[in-house]
Amino acid sequence: MGKKITSTAKEPIKIRFKKLANGNQSIYLDFYREGRREYEFLKLYTIPEKTTADKEANAETLRLANAIKAQKIVELQNNVHGFSVSSGRSKMNVIEYIKKIAEQKQQKAGGGKRTTAMSYLALARQIEDYSGVKTTFKHIDKKYCSGFIEYLKTAQNRNSGLPLNENTQFLYVKKLEAVLNTAITDEVTNLNPFKQIKPENKPKKNKTEIIYLTIDEVRKLEHTECLSSAVKQAFLFSCYTGLRFSDVHGLTWGKLQIDNNGETFINYVQKKTGKQEYLPIPQKATEFLPERVNAKDADHVFKLPSGGYTNIQLKSWALMAGVKKHLTFHVARHSYATILLSLGAGIETISKTLGHSEIRTTQHLYAAIENKLQREAVSLFDKLSRLTD
C-alpha cells in the first residue's frame, strides 16, 4: 500500500498588519482576485500590549478580523464558482461589531471616555438587553427593528433605573441606523431595515432649550472664587473662545501661537471632527491662561481634574456665584455663541469660530436665540417711542 500523500491548502486570504505612527497596527487582508493582488483595510487596530486588558482587547480584535477573513474567503470562493452571497445578511455578532465602532471613535478622539464612543457602547448594552449577546446581523430585519423601537418605550436607564426619555430613544435608533449603514459599507450586510419603517413610527427628537450664560452671569463667575482654579480658568477660557471641553482639555502650550500682528491664536485639530482649525482668541480669553513657567510645548495648558470632579466644582461654583443654571462646558460654548450674537456678530462668523462643518448646524442651534435678540432690539424702538410721546 502506497504512502498516503497529504497536502496543505494555501490560504486564499491572509491577515496582515501595518504599523502606524501612534504605535497601533492597522489590520488588512491580503489576497488575489482574478490574478491581481488586492488589499482591504478592515478599520480594525491592535494596540501596544501594556496591560492584560490590552492583550484581551487585541485578542478580541483578531477574532473579529478572522471572522471577517472567513466570510471573505467564502465570498471569494463563491464568486469563483459563479455564486454570490452579497444579498444575504452576515452572521457577524452585532454587539461585537458596535464595540469595534466605539473603539475606533475613541481612538479618533484621542482616547478617554469620549461621548460618541460611550453612546455606541450604551447602544450595545440596550441590544444585549433586547435580544441577547448572540444577536447577529442575520437577525436584524424589519420586524426586529420595529420590536426594538417598541422595546425602547419601556426600557430603563441602567444607571438611574428611570425610563428612557424620547430623545434618548431617538438617539439609540439613529445610532443603530448608523451602525447598519456602516455595516453596508463594510459589506457585512446589504440591508438597513429602518428604511422600511415609516418616519412617524420612529421616536421623535424633542427640541431642547439651549442653556447659556448672559454677560452679567459670566462676570459674576469671574468675580467668584472656585475651589479649583484650573476649572475656573478653563471654563472662562471656553466662554471666550467657544472651545469644546475635549479641545480645552487637550490644549497644549505648543498650540498657542502669536501671529505677525502680535495676536494670539490656536492652531489645533478638533477632537470631535478631526478638522485642522485656526482660531484667533480675544485678549480677554488670554487673561484666563495659567502661568506657563517652564512648561514644554507638549504640556497641557489646563491641568483639569477628572470629569466627575470637574462637574462637582462647576456646580459648587455656580451656587457661590448666585448663577441658577446647571454649568457644563457645553453651556460655556453656547454662552460664547450667544454673547457674539448679542454683540452683533453674524451667524456665518459664529459658525466658523465654533468649527461647525455646515452653517445649517449653527442656524439650527441658535435660530431661536437670534430671533429673541432681534425682538429685543426692535423693542428698543418701542421704548424710544414712549419716551418721545
BAVOBA-769874 format. One record per atom (N, C-alpha, C): residue in three letters; x, y, z. Coordinates in steps of 0.02 Angstrom, whole numbers, plus 32768, in hexadecimal, padded with zeros to 4 digits. Layout:
% BAVOBA-769874
ALAXYZ
...
//
This chain:
% BAVOBA-769874
MET802A7FC58000
MET800080008000
MET802C803E8000
GLY801E806A7FD3
GLY804880A67FCD
GLY803F80D68006
LYS80718100800F
LYS806F81318045
LYS803B81678034
LYS801181778065
LYS7FDC81A8805B
LYS7FFB81ED8056
ILE7FE982108022
ILE800482528018
ILE7FD182868030
THR7FE682B4805A
THR7FBB82E98072
THR7FD4832C8058
SER7FA78358804C
SER7FBB839A8034
SER7F9883CF805E
THR7FBB84038069
THR7F9E843C808F
THR7F878471805F
ALA7F4784818062
ALA7F2C84B48034
ALA7F4584F98049
LYS7F59851D8017
LYS7F7285618024
LYS7F3785908030
GLU7F3D85B78065
GLU7F0785E58076
GLU7F00861A8040
PRO7EC386258026
PRO7EBA86577FF1
PRO7EBD869F800B
ILE7EB386A8804C
ILE7EB586EB806A
ILE7EE086E980A9
LYS7F0C871880AF
LYS7F37871C80EB
LYS7F29875D8110
ILE7F2E87598153
ILE7F298794817E
ILE7F6F87B28186
ARG7F7587F28179
ARG7FB588148181
ARG7FAC885381AA
PHE7FE5887081BF
PHE7FE488A981EB
PHE801088E181D0
LYS7FF8891F81DA
LYS8020895981C7
LYS802A89848205
LYS806989908217
LYS807889B78252
LYS806A8A018246
LEU80478A218276
LEU80368A678271
LEU80648A92829D
ALA80638AD38290
ALA80908B0082B4
ALA80828B0282FF
ASN80428AF58313
ASN80318AF7835A
ASN803F8AB6837F
GLY805F8A86835C
GLY806F8A46837C
GLY803C8A0F8370
ASN80008A22835A
ASN7FCD89F0834A
ASN7FDD89CE8308
GLN7FBB899782FA
GLN7FC2897382BB
GLN7F7E896E8298
SER7F7D8983825A
SER7F40897D8233
SER7F3E89388213
ILE7F0489188217
ILE7EFD88D481FC
ILE7EDE88D681B6
TYR7EFC88B08188
TYR7EE088AE8145
TYR7EE588688129
LEU7EBD885B80F5
LEU7EBC881A80D4
LEU7EE4881F8094
ASP7F0B87EA8086
ASP7F3687E6804B
ASP7F1E87AA8022
PHE7F0887B57FE4
PHE7EEE877D7FBD
PHE7EF3878C7F72
TYR7EE787587F4B
TYR7EE7875E7F02
TYR7EA187557EE7
ARG7E8E87827EBA
ARG7E4D877D7E99
ARG7E5887837E4E
GLU7E4487507E2A
GLU7E4C874E7DE1
GLU7E94875C7DCC
GLY7EC3873D7DF1
GLY7F0A87427DE1
GLY7F2B87837DF5
ARG7F0587AE7E1A
ARG7F2187EF7E2E
ARG7F2287F37E7A
ARG7F5B880A7E95
ARG7F61880F7EDD
ARG7F39884B7EF6
GLU7F1288417F2D
GLU7EE988767F49
GLU7EF288797F95
TYR7EE588B37FB0
TYR7EE988BD7FF8
TYR7EA788DC800F
GLU7E9188C8804A
GLU7E5588E58067
GLU7E6088F480B1
PHE7E62893580C2
PHE7E6B89488108
PHE7E288942812C
LEU7E2A89248167
LEU7DED8912818B
LEU7DD5894681BC
LYS7DFA897D81C4
LYS7DE989B081F6
LYS7DEB8993823C
LEU7E1789628245
LEU7E2389438287
LEU7E6C894F8299
TYR7E79895782DA
TYR7EBC896882EF
TYR7ECF8942832E
THR7F0E892B8331
THR7F2989108370
THR7F5089488391
ILE7F54894383D3
ILE7F77897783FA
ILE7FB28958841E
PRO7FE489818432
PRO801D89658458
PRO800589438497
GLU801E890784A4
GLU800688DF84DD
GLU802D88F0851C
LYS801289218540
LYS80328935857F
LYS8010891685BC
THR7FD2890285B4
THR7FAC88E585EB
THR7F8888A785D3
THR7F6C88828603
THR7F44884785F2
THR7F07885B85C9
ALA7EEA889685DB
ALA7EB088AE85B6
ALA7EC188BB856D
ASP7EFE88D58561
ASP7F1488E1851C
ASP7F1888A084F5
LYS7F33886B8516
LYS7F3A882984F5
LYS7EF5880D84E4
GLU7EC688148513
GLU7E8287FB8508
GLU7E60882184CF
ALA7E6B886384CE
ALA7E4E888C8498
ALA7E6A88788454
ASN7EAB886C8451
ASN7ECA88578412
ASN7EB1881283FC
ALA7EA987E6842D
ALA7E9087A2841D
ALA7E4987A783FF
GLU7E2087D4841D
GLU7DDC87DC8404
GLU7DDC87FA83BE
THR7E0A882983B2
THR7E1088488370
THR7E248814833C
LEU7E5387E9834E
LEU7E6A87B58320
LEU7E3387828311
ARG7E0A87748344
ARG7DD287468339
ARG7DA287638306
LEU7D9587A5830C
LEU7D6987C682DC
LEU7D8887C78297
ALA7DCA87D58294
ALA7DED87D68253
ALA7DEA87918232
ASN7DF3875C8259
ASN7DF08718823E
ASN7DAA87068226
ALA7D778721824B
ALA7D3287158236
ALA7D25873681F2
ILE7D3E877381EA
ILE7D36879681AB
ILE7D5C87728173
LYS7D98875B8184
LYS7DC187368154
LYS7D9D86F7813D
ALA7D7F86D2816C
ALA7D5C8694815B
ALA7D2186A3812C
GLN7CFE86D9813B
GLN7CC586EC8111
GLN7CDD86FF80CA
LYS7D15872380C7
LYS7D3187378086
LYS7D4886FB805D
ILE7D6486C9807F
ILE7D79868C805C
ILE7D3D866A803B
VAL7D0686668061
VAL7CC986478046
VAL7CB0866F800A
GLU7CAF86B28011
GLU7C9986DC7FDA
GLU7CC686D47F9D
LEU7D0786D17FA9
LEU7D3786CB7F73
LEU7D2E86897F4D
GLN7D2686547F74
GLN7D1E86127F55
GLN7CDB860C7F30
ASN7CA686297F4E
ASN7C6586277F2D
ASN7C65864E7EEC
ASN7C8886877EEC
ASN7C8C86AF7EB0
ASN7CB2868A7E78
VAL7CE586657E8D
VAL7D0C863E7E5D
VAL7CE0860A7E3A
HIS7CB185EE7E60
HIS7C8585BA7E45
HIS7C4385D67E2B
GLY7C3F86197E28
GLY7C0386377E0B
GLY7BCB86427E3B
PHE7BD7863A7E7C
PHE7BA386467EAE
PHE7BAF868A7ECE
SER7B7C86A57EED
SER7B8286E57F11
SER7B5E86E17F53
VAL7B7F86FA7F87
VAL7B5F86FC7FC9
VAL7B5487447FDF
SER7B5E87737FB0
SER7B5A87B97FC3
SER7B1387CF7FD5
SER7AE187A77FC0
SER7A9C87BB7FCF
SER7A8687A68014
GLY7AAE877F8037
GLY7A9A87678078
GLY7AB1879480B1
ARG7A9F878180EE
ARG7AB487A68128
ARG7AE7877C814E
SER7B19879C8168
SER7B5187798188
SER7B3D875D81CB
LYS7B62872881DF
LYS7B5A870B8222
LYS7B89872C8254
MET7BA887638240
MET7BD58786826D
MET7BAE87A182A9
ASN7BCD879F82E4
ASN7BAD87B58322
ASN7BA588018322
VAL7B688818832C
VAL7B59885F8329
VAL7B7A88858362
ILE7B778869839E
ILE7B92888C83D9
ILE7BDD889583D3
GLU7BFF886083BC
GLU7C48886583B3
GLU7C598898837D
TYR7C31889A8349
TYR7C3C88C98312
TYR7C348911832B
ILE7C01891D8354
ILE7BF589608370
ILE7C2E8974839E
LYS7C47894583C5
LYS7C7F895483F2
LYS7CBE896983CB
LYS7CC7894A8392
LYS7D00895D8368
LYS7CF889A3834C
ILE7CBB89B5833A
ILE7CAE89F98323
ILE7CBD8A2A835B
ALA7CA68A1A8398
ALA7CB38A4583D2
ALA7CFD8A4D83DF
GLU7D228A1683D7
GLU7D6B8A1983E2
GLU7D8C8A4683AE
GLN7D758A438370
GLN7D918A6E833C
GLN7D818AB78349
LYS7D448AC58361
LYS7D318B0A8371
LYS7D5C8B2483AB
GLN7D698AF883DB
GLN7D908B0B8415
GLN7DD88B1B8402
GLN7DF48AF183D6
GLN7E398AFD83BF
GLN7E3D8B3D8397
LYS7E0B8B4A836E
LYS7E0A8B878346
LYS7E068BC58372
ALA7DE38BBE83AB
ALA7DDB8BF783D9
ALA7E168BFE8409
GLY7E488BD28403
GLY7E838BD9842C
GLY7E818BB1846D
GLY7E548B7F8470
GLY7E508B5784AD
GLY7E218B7584DF
GLY7E1A8B548519
GLY7DED8B6E854D
GLY7DA58B5C853F
LYS7D7A8B6C856E
LYS7D338B5B8567
LYS7D0F8B928540
ARG7D188B9284FE
ARG7CF98BC484D4
ARG7CAF8BB684CA
THR7C888BEC84C2
THR7C3F8BE784C0
THR7C268BB98488
THR7C418BC2844B
THR7C298B9A8412
THR7C368B50841D
ALA7C728B3F8434
ALA7C838AF98441
ALA7C558ADC8477
MET7C4A8B0384AC
MET7C208AEB84E2
MET7BD88ADF84CC
SER7BBF8B09849E
SER7B7A8B008486
SER7B738ABF845E
TYR7BA88AAC8439
TYR7BA68A6C8415
TYR7BA78A318446
LEU7BCF8A37847B
LEU7BD28A0284AD
LEU7B8F89FB84D1
ALA7B6E8A3484DD
ALA7B2C8A3384FD
ALA7AF98A1084CF
LEU7AFF8A1C848D
LEU7AD389F9845D
LEU7ADF89AE8461
ALA7B1E899A8465
ALA7B2F89538469
ALA7B0D893284A6
ARG7B0D895784DE
ARG7AED893C851B
ARG7AA189358511
GLN7A83896584EF
GLN7A3A896184E4
GLN7A29892784B5
ILE7A52891B8482
ILE7A4688E28456
ILE7A4F88A1847B
GLU7A80889F84A8
GLU7A8A886484D2
GLU7A4D885684FC
ASP7A2F888B851A
ASP79F388828543
ASP79B6886F8518
TYR79B5888784DA
TYR797C887A84AF
TYR797D8835848F
SER79B688228474
SER79B787E3844D
SER79F187B4845F
GLY7A1A87C78491
GLY7A4E879984A8
GLY7A9287A48487
VAL7AC5878884A7
VAL7B0A87938491
VAL7B1B8770844F
LYS7AF187418439
LYS7B00871B83FC
LYS7ADC873883BE
THR7AC3877483C4
THR7AA18794838C
THR7AD1879E8351
THR7ABC87898316
THR7AE5879282DA
THR7ABF87BD82A8
PHE7AE187D38274
PHE7AC087FB8241
PHE7A8B87D4821C
LYS7A908792821F
LYS7A5D876881FF
LYS7A1987718221
HIS7A1B87838262
HIS79DC878B8288
HIS79BA87CE8279
ILE79E087FD825F
ILE79C588418259
ILE799F884B8218
ASP795D8848821E
ASP7930885681E6
ASP78FD888A81FC
LYS78CB889681D4
LYS789988CA81E5
LYS787688BA8226
LYS7865887A8231
LYS78428866826E
LYS786E887382AB
TYR78AF886482A5
TYR78DE886F82DC
TYR78E188BA82EE
CYS78E688E482BA
CYS78ED892C82C5
CYS78AE894A82E4
SER7874893382CC
SER7835894B82E8
SER782F89368331
GLY784588F98340
GLY784488E18385
GLY7874890883B1
PHE78AD891B8396
PHE78DE894283BC
PHE78C2898683CE
ILE789E89A583A0
ILE787E89E683AD
ILE784B89DF83E6
GLU782389A983E4
GLU77F1899D8419
GLU7813898F845C
TYR784A8969845A
TYR786F89598497
TYR7889899884B9
LEU78A289C88491
LEU78BE8A0684AD
LEU788B8A2E84D3
LYS784B8A2784C1
LYS78168A4E84E3
LYS780F8A3A852C
THR782289FD853C
THR781B89E58582
THR785F89D685A2
ALA789589DF857C
ALA78D889D18596
ALA78EC8A0385CB
GLN791D89F185F4
GLN79348A1C862A
GLN797E8A2D8621
ASN79918A66863D
ASN79D78A798640
ASN79F98A4B8673
ARG7A308A2B8660
ARG7A5089FB868C
ARG7A6B8A1B86CC
ASN7A7E8A5B86C8
ASN7A9B8A7C8702
ASN7A668A978732
SER7A338AB98716
SER7A018ADA8740
SER79C48AAE874D
GLY79B88A7D8720
GLY797C8A548727
GLY793D8A77870D
LEU79458AB486F2
LEU790C8ADA86D9
LEU78FD8AC88690
PRO78BF8AD1867B
PRO78AE8AC38634
PRO78D68AF18606
LEU78E48AD985CA
LEU79098B028599
LEU78DB8B39857F
ASN78F68B76857D
ASN78CD8BAC8560
ASN78CE8BA68513
GLU78A28BCD84F4
GLU789A8BC784AB
GLU78DA8BD88485
ASN79008C09849D
ASN793D8C1C847B
ASN79708BE3847D
THR79738BC084B6
THR79A08B8784BC
THR798B8B4E848E
GLN79498B41848B
GLN79308B0E845D
GLN79428B218415
PHE79398B608404
PHE794A8B7983C1
PHE79948B6D83B3
LEU79BF8B7B83E5
LEU7A078B7283DC
LEU7A198B2A83CE
TYR79FC8AFB83F5
TYR7A0C8AB483EB
TYR79F88A9B83A6
VAL79BE8AB2838E
VAL79A78A9D834C
VAL79D58AB98316
LYS79E88AFA831D
LYS7A168B1982EC
LYS7A598AF682EC
LYS7A728AE38328
LYS7AB38AC1832C
LYS7AB08A7D830B
LEU7A798A588317
LEU7A738A1682F8
LEU7A6D8A1C82AC
GLU7A4A8A4F8295
GLU7A478A5C824D
GLU7A8D8A6A8231
ALA7AB48A928257
ALA7AF98AA28241
ALA7B248A63823F
VAL7B1A8A368271
VAL7B4089F78272
VAL7B3089CE8235
LEU7AF089CA8223
LEU7ADC89A281E9
LEU7AF789C181A8
ASN7AF98A0381A4
ASN7B158A238169
ASN7B608A158163
THR7B838A16819C
THR7BCA8A06819C
THR7BD589BD8188
ALA7BA9899281A1
ALA7BAE894A8190
ALA7BA3893E8146
ILE7B7889668127
ILE7B6E896180DE
ILE7BAE897480BA
THR7BCD89AB80D1
THR7C0C89C180B3
THR7C42898C80BB
ASP7C43896B80F5
ASP7C7589378103
ASP7C6288F380E4
GLU7C2888F280C1
GLU7C1088B580A0
GLU7C01887D80D2
VAL7BEE8891810E
VAL7BD988618141
VAL7B8F884F8135
THR7B6A8880811C
THR7B248875810A
THR7B1488A380CF
ASN7ADC889880AF
ASN7AC888C58079
ASN7A8488E48086
LEU7A6F88E180C6
LEU7A2B88F680D6
LEU7A2989228114
ASN7A05895A810F
ASN79F58982814A
ASN79A989848150
PRO798C89578179
PRO79438950817C
PRO7920898E8196
PHE794389BC81B7
PHE792389F981D0
PHE79078A228196
LYS79238A19815A
LYS790A8A3D811F
LYS78C58A24810B
GLN78B289EA8125
GLN787089CE8116
GLN783C89E38149
ILE78528A08817C
ILE78258A1F81B1
ILE78138A6881A6
LYS77D48A7981A9
LYS77BD8ABD819E
LYS77D88AEC81D4
PRO77EC8B2981C2
PRO78088B5981F2
PRO77DA8B65822E
GLU77988B658222
GLU77698B72825A
GLU77698B39828E
ASN77848AFF827B
ASN77868AC782AA
ASN77C98AC382D1
LYS77F58AF382C3
LYS78358AF582E6
LYS78328B29831F
PRO785E8B228352
PRO785F8B548388
PRO786F8B99836C
LYS78518BCC8389
LYS785C8C118373
LYS788C8C3483A3
LYS78B38C628387
LYS78E18C8983B0
LYS78BF8CCA83C6
ASN78B98CD38407
ASN789D8D118421
ASN78D38D478423
LYS78C18D81840C
LYS78F18DB9840C
LYS78FC8DD18453
THR79388DCB846B
THR79478DE084B0
THR79608E2884B0
GLU79508E4B84E6
GLU79658E9184EC
GLU79B08E9584F9
ILE79D08EC084D4
ILE7A188ECA84DD
ILE7A258EF5851B
ILE7A4F8EDC8547
ILE7A608F018584
ILE7AA08F298576
TYR7A9E8F698585
TYR7AD98F93857C
TYR7ADB8FC885B2
LEU7B158FE585BB
LEU7B1F901A85ED
LEU7B1C905E85CC
THR7B00908F85EF
THR7B0390D385D8
THR7B4890F085E9
ILE7B57912A85CD
ILE7B96914B85DC
ILE7B9C91598627
ASP7B64916E8645
ASP7B65917C868D
ASP7B73913E86B6
GLU7B57910486A1
GLU7B6390C686C6
GLU7BAC90AF86BE
VAL7BC890B98683
VAL7C0F90A8867A
VAL7C3A90D486A7
ARG7C29911486AD
ARG7C4F914186D8
ARG7C49912E8721
LYS7C0E91178736
LYS7C0590FF877A
LYS7C3590C68789
LEU7C3B90988759
LEU7C69905F8762
LEU7CB190768764
GLU7CC190A8873B
GLU7D0590C3873B
GLU7D1990DD8780
HIS7CE890FC87A3
HIS7CF7911C87E3
HIS7CE890EF881E
THR7CDC90AE8811
THR7CCF907E8847
THR7D0590488846
GLU7D21903A8881
GLU7D5490078885
GLU7D368FC1887B
CYS7D5D8F978859
CYS7D4A8F508850
CYS7D7D8F268876
LEU7D668EEE8893
LEU7D938EC488BA
LEU7DCD8EAA8890
SER7DC28EA4884E
SER7DF88E8F8820
SER7E068EC987F1
SER7E408EE787F8
SER7E528F1F87CC
SER7E588F078783
ALA7E6E8EC98778
ALA7E748EAE8734
ALA7E308EA98712
VAL7DFD8E938738
VAL7DBA8E8E871D
VAL7D9F8ED3870B
LYS7DA98F038738
LYS7D918F47872B
LYS7DB38F6486ED
GLN7DF48F5F86E9
GLN7E198F7A86AF
GLN7E038F59866E
ALA7DFD8F17866F
ALA7DEB8EF28632
ALA7DA48F03861B
PHE7D768F07864B
PHE7D308F16863B
PHE7D298F5C861C
LEU7D488F8D863C
LEU7D448FD28623
LEU7D698FD985E0
PHE7D9E8FB385D7
PHE7DC28FB28597
PHE7D938F988560
SER7D6B8F658571
SER7D3A8F4A8542
SER7D048F7C8533
CYS7CEE8FA38566
CYS7CBB8FD7855B
CYS7CD2900B8529
TYR7D1390188526
TYR7D2C904D84FA
TYR7D4D903284BA
THR7D4D8FF084B1
THR7D688FD48473
THR7D378FA48451
GLY7D078F898477
GLY7CD68F5A845A
GLY7CF18F148451
LEU7D2B8F05846E
LEU7D498EC38466
LEU7D218E8F848E
ARG7D1B8E538471
ARG7CFD8E1B8494
ARG7D2A8E0584CE
PHE7D0C8DDF84FD
PHE7D338DC68535
PHE7D6E8D9C851D
SER7D628D7184EB
SER7D978D4584D3
SER7DD28D6C84B8
ASP7DC38DA58498
ASP7DF98DCE847B
ASP7E1C8DF884B0
VAL7DF68E1084E2
VAL7E158E34851A
VAL7E428E048542
HIS7E278DC8854F
HIS7E4C8D968575
HIS7E8B8D818550
GLY7E898D7E850E
GLY7EC28D6784E7
GLY7EF08D9F84D0
LEU7EE18DDD84E4
LEU7F098E1684CD
LEU7F4F8E1484EC
THR7F818E1784C1
THR7FC78E1984D9
THR7FE58E5E84C9
TRP801B8E6E84EB
TRP803A8EB084E3
TRP80538EBB849C
GLY80678E85847B
GLY80818E8C8437
GLY804C8EA18405
LYS800B8E968416
LYS7FD58EA883E9
LYS7FC38EF383EE
LEU7FDA8F138424
LEU7FD08F5B842C
LEU80098F808409
GLN7FF88FA883D8
GLN802C8FC983B0
GLN801C901383A7
ILE804E903A8394
ILE804790828389
ILE80529091833F
ASP802390B78321
ASP802C90C782DA
ASP8057910682D1
ASN805E911D8293
ASN808A91568284
ASN8071919882A2
ASN8031919A82B4
ASN801591D682D2
ASN801691D4831E
GLY8035919E8339
GLY803891988382
GLY7FF8917C83A1
GLU7FCA91638376
GLU7F8B9147838F
GLU7F9390FC839D
THR7F7190E683D2
THR7F75909F83E4
THR7F42907683BD
PHE7F56903C83A5
PHE7F27900F8384
PHE7F388FC78397
ILE7F088F9A838C
ILE7F128F53839A
ILE7F128F2E8358
ASN7F458F06834C
ASN7F4A8EDC8311
ASN7F428E948329
TYR7F098E77831E
TYR7EFA8E36833B
TYR7ECD8E0C830E
VAL7EC78DCC8320
VAL7E998D9E82FE
VAL7E608D90832D
GLN7E228D9E8316
GLN7DE88D918340
GLN7DE38D478351
LYS7DD98D378391
LYS7DD28CF283A6
LYS7D948CD18387
LYS7D5D8CF78384
LYS7D1E8CD9836C
LYS7D1D8CCE8321
THR7D358D0182FB
THR7D2F8CFD82B2
THR7D6F8CE7828F
GLY7DA88CEE82B2
GLY7DE88CDD8294
GLY7E018D128263
LYS7DE08D4D8261
LYS7DF28D828233
LYS7E288DAF8250
GLN7E568DC48225
GLN7E898DF48239
GLN7E688E39823F
GLU7E738E5B8276
GLU7E548E9C8281
GLU7E878ED28292
TYR7E798F0E827C
TYR7EA08F4A828E
TYR7E708F7882B2
LEU7E788F8082F3
LEU7E488FA6831B
LEU7E698FE2833E
PRO7E5C901F8325
PRO7E74905A8349
PRO7E4E905F838B
ILE7E71906F83C1
ILE7E4F90748401
ILE7E5590BB841C
PRO7E1F90D4843A
PRO7E2091198452
PRO7E4F9123848D
GLN7E6491618497
GLN7E91917184CE
GLN7E72915C8511
LYS7E2F91648515
LYS7E0C91528553
LYS7E1991098565
ALA7E1990DD8533
ALA7E2390958540
ALA7E689087855D
THR7E9990AD8546
THR7EDE90A1855D
THR7EE790B085A7
GLU7EB790D785C4
GLU7EBB90E7860C
GLU7EB290A88636
PHE7E9490748619
PHE7E8590388640
PHE7EB68FFF8631
LEU7EEB900E860E
LEU7F208FDD8605
LEU7F4D8FDB8643
PRO7F5C8FA0865C
PRO7F8A8F9C8696
PRO7FD08FB18682
GLU7FFA8FBD86B3
GLU80408FCD86A5
GLU80628F918686
ARG80878F9D8651
ARG80A98F65862F
ARG80E78F4D8656
VAL810B8F7B8674
VAL81498F6C8699
VAL81798F45866B
ASN81888F06867D
ASN81B88EDE8655
ASN81958EA7862C
ALA81548EAF8621
ALA812E8E7B85FD
ALA81488E7485B6
LYS814A8E36859E
LYS81608E27855A
LYS81248E2D852A
ASP81348E2F84EA
ASP80FF8E3584B7
ASP80CC8DFC84BC
ALA80E28DC184CF
ALA80B68D8784D1
ALA808D8D848512
ASP809C8DAF8543
ASP80788DAF8583
ASP80338DCE857B
HIS80038DB385A1
HIS7FBF8DCE859F
HIS7FBB8E1185C2
VAL7F938E3E85A4
VAL7F8B8E8185C0
VAL7F638E7E8601
PHE7F2B8E5A8600
PHE7EFF8E55863A
PHE7F058E0F8659
LYS7F1A8E0B8696
LYS7F218DCB86B9
LYS7EDF8DBD86DE
LEU7EAF8DA386B8
LEU7E6C8D9986D2
LEU7E668D5786F8
PRO7E3B8D56872C
PRO7E2E8D17874F
PRO7E028CEA8724
SER7DED8CB1873F
SER7DC18C84871A
SER7D7F8CA68709
GLY7D5C8C8986D7
GLY7D1D8CA786C2
GLY7CEA8CAE86F9
GLY7CE38C798723
GLY7CB38C7B875A
GLY7CC38CB1878D
TYR7D048CB7879E
TYR7D188CEA87CF
TYR7D118D2F87B1
THR7D1F8D378771
THR7D168D77874F
THR7CCD8D8D8753
ASN7C9E8D608747
ASN7C568D71874A
ASN7C418D868790
ILE7C5E8D6587C3
ILE7C4F8D788809
ILE7C678DBF8817
GLN7CA38DCF87FE
GLN7CBF8E118808
GLN7C958E4687E5
LEU7C7E8E3887A9
LEU7C548E678784
LEU7C128E7487A8
LYS7BF48E4087C4
LYS7BB48E4887E8
LYS7BBE8E738826
SER7BF38E66884C
SER7C018E8C8889
SER7C108ED58878
TRP7C358EDF8844
TRP7C498F23882E
TRP7C0C8F4B881A
ALA7BDE8F2C87F5
ALA7BA08F4F87E0
ALA7B778F64881C
LEU7B728F39884E
LEU7B4C8F4A888B
LEU7B6B8F8688AF
MET7BAD8F8588B5
MET7BD08FBC88D7
MET7BC98FFE88B2
ALA7BC48FF9886E
ALA7BBE90368845
ALA7B76904E883E
GLY7B4790258855
GLY7B009036884E
GLY7AE6902D8808
VAL7B06900187E2
VAL7AF08FF2879E
VAL7AC48FB387A0
LYS7A848FBB8792
LYS7A558F84879A
LYS7A4D8F5C875A
LYS7A858F468740
LYS7A858F1C8704
LYS7AB68EE3870D
HIS7AA78EAB86EC
HIS7AD38E7086F1
HIS7B0E8E7A86C2
LEU7B498E8686E0
LEU7B848E9486B7
LEU7BA38E55869A
THR7BB18E57865A
THR7BD98E258638
THR7C058E4A8605
PHE7C378E2985EB
PHE7C608E4B85B8
PHE7C388E578578
HIS7C038E32856E
HIS7BD98E3F8534
HIS7BB38E80853E
VAL7BA18E8F857D
VAL7B818ECF858D
VAL7BB18F08857D
ALA7BF18EFE858E
ALA7C248F31857E
ALA7C278F3D8533
ARG7C258F08850C
ARG7C288F0D84C2
ARG7BEA8F3284A8
HIS7BAF8F2184C3
HIS7B718F4484AF
HIS7B758F8E84C3
SER7B928F9B84FD
SER7B988FE08515
SER7BC2900984E6
TYR7BF98FEC84CF
TYR7C25900E849F
TYR7BFE90238461
ALA7BD88FF48445
ALA7BB290028408
ALA7B7D90378415
THR7B5B9033844D
THR7B259061845D
THR7B4090A88469
ILE7B7890AC848C
ILE7B9690EE8498
ILE7BAA910E8456
LEU7BC790E78429
LEU7BD9910283E7
LEU7B9A911A83C2
LEU7B6490F483C6
LEU7B25910983A5
LEU7B0D914B83C2
SER7B0F91508405
SER7AF6918D8425
SER7B2191C98415
LEU7B6191BD8403
LEU7B8E91F483F1
LEU7B8C920483A6
GLY7B6091E08382
GLY7B5591F0833B
GLY7B7C91C6830A
ALA7B9E91928320
ALA7BC3916782F1
ALA7B93914082C5
GLY7BA591358287
GLY7B7B91108259
GLY7B7F90C58265
ILE7B4B90A18251
ILE7B489059825C
ILE7B7F90358237
GLU7B95904F81FE
GLU7BCB903081D8
GLU7C0D903281FF
THR7C1A906C821E
THR7C5790748246
THR7C5690458281
ILE7C1D904182A3
ILE7C16901582DD
ILE7C208FCD82C9
SER7C028FB98291
SER7C098F748279
SER7C528F62826E
LYS7C788F918251
LYS7CBE8F858243
LYS7CE78F7F8284
THR7CDA8FAC82B4
THR7D018FAA82F2
THR7CEF8F6D831E
LEU7CB28F548316
LEU7C9E8F18833B
LEU7CB98ED88319
GLY7CD18EDF82DB
GLY7CEC8EA582B8
GLY7CB88E77829C
HIS7C7A8E918292
HIS7C458E698273
HIS7C558E5D822A
SER7C4C8E208212
SER7C5A8E1081CC
SER7C268E2C819E
GLU7BE88E3781B8
GLU7BB38E53818F
GLU7B918E8B81B6
ILE7B818EC28193
ILE7B608EFB81B4
ILE7B1B8EE881CC
ARG7AFC8EB581AC
ARG7AB98EA081C1
ARG7AB88E89820A
THR7AEF8E6A821F
THR7AF58E548265
THR7AEF8E908294
THR7B128EC58284
THR7B118F0182AE
THR7ACC8F2282AC
GLN7AAF8F268271
GLN7A6D8F44826A
GLN7A398F1D8292
HIS7A3E8EDA828F
HIS7A0E8EAF82B2
HIS7A138EBA82FE
LEU7A518EBF8317
LEU7A5C8EC6835F
LEU7A478F09837A
TYR7A568F3E8355
TYR7A508F818371
TYR7A1B8FAD8350
ALA79F08F8F8327
ALA79BC8FB68304
ALA798D8FD68337
ALA79778FB08369
ALA79488FCA839B
ALA7967900483C2
ILE79A78FFB83D4
ILE79CA903083FA
ILE79D2906E83CF
GLU79E39064838F
GLU79EB909D8362
GLU79A990C2835A
ASN7972909D8354
ASN793090BD834E
ASN791F90E5838D
LYS793090C883C7
LYS792290EA8407
LYS7949912C840B
LEU7989912A83F7
LEU79B2916683F9
LEU7998919B83C9
GLN797F9184838F
GLN796391B3835E
GLN792491D4837A
ARG78FA91AD839C
ARG78BD91C983BA
ARG78CE91FC83EF
GLU790291EB8417
GLU7918921A844B
GLU7932925B842D
ALA7956925483F5
ALA7971929083D3
ALA793892BB83B9
VAL7906929B839B
VAL78CD92C18380
VAL78A792E383B8
SER78A292C283F2
SER787D92DE842B
SER789D931F8444
LEU78DE93298435
LEU78FF93668449
LEU78E093A38427
PHE78C8939A83E8
PHE78A793D083C5
PHE786593E183E6
ASP784293AD8400
ASP780393B98423
ASP780F93E38461
LYS784693D38486
LYS785793FA84C1
LYS7867944284AF
LEU788D94498478
LEU789F948C8460
LEU786194B4844E
SER78309491842F
SER77F294B2841B
SER77CC94CB8458
ARG77C994A3848E
ARG77A694B684CA
ARG77C794F284EC
LEU780A94F484E8
LEU782E952C8508
LEU7822956E84E4
THR7815956B84A2
THR780B95A9847C
THR77C395C0847A
ASP779595948492
ASP774D95A78492
ASP773F95DD84C6
//
